[in-house]
């Protein structure tokens, strides 16, 4: 707790605002701030530290660029149809631009095309969507993030042992939704998994024995972790590929007293995850830059509305954090953004 209190104290000195300016060369762009722009941001779900931080970054940019920001999200990442309906509603309300973190790569593609047909620019944030009409993608490289997770976990296991993966909705699962529309899952989940598996394939003594998928329920992630441990008593490592999966798996490992048996590499940096990192339940976590994701998505949405050229892709990066580097000033800015 001393480490976390120290970091929180440093946070109050205003380090977080530098997350955007220090991580990106934001050279002056002449954005017209006289006219108020109505921009709608639709993300995967309305809870969680990660999405709260994305929202805070977006709100910071909204104040800077004179944007009336409407924030919308379903209760769960698996509620694809509800997210589609939210985009349709934004189109009917004639939003100047839409920022979308798509819960389904293909499930949101058609409605994004509809937005473009209505001359509403769409900025994709955090997760890509299968439409050529998206003006820009702002977020991390999921494949590289998966490789970072695999590299560290395999190092922790000295290159041998059984590994389980706890992922979220997968783009490889071609299931049917309640409405009958096909849901191909989230592209970022699929890319992280591919990156992990491709890296692990280099090691003949590493065996990925189970991959489980959770939605946005920590309780479900706990149940899946218990089942994984029951199915594979020789399991030596667990990789979790989003915030919810990480919180659920970490809680189970800690409660079962498996801290010295199971090596775990998590994803994202919720306060509970940082405590698990500090007490040794989790050995490392791959973190993103949600504040910058939100800020830059709004910035480029404004530029797109004004007819300016925007970059096709903006990689906001990922970083692997452990006890050895979590106190570095540049990492504190990523670990402790403003969260209400």
Secondary structure, 3 states (H helix, E strand, C coil): CHHHHHHHHHHCCCCCCHHHHHHCCCCCCCCCCCCCEEEEEEECCCCCHHHHHHHHHHHHHHHHCCEEEEEEECCCCCCHHHHHHHHHHHHHCCCCEEEECCCCCCCCHHHHHHHHHCCCEEEEECCCCCCCCCCEEEECCHHHHHHHHHHHHHHHCCCCEEEEEEEECECCCCEECCCCCEECCEHHHHHHHHHHHHHHCCCCCEEEEEEEEECCCHHHHHHHHHHHHHHCCCEEEEEECCHHHHHHHHHHHHHCCCCCCCEEEEECCCHHHHHHHHCCCCCEEEECCHHHHHHHHHHHHHHHHCCCCCCCEEECCCEEECCCCCCCHHHHHHHCCCCC
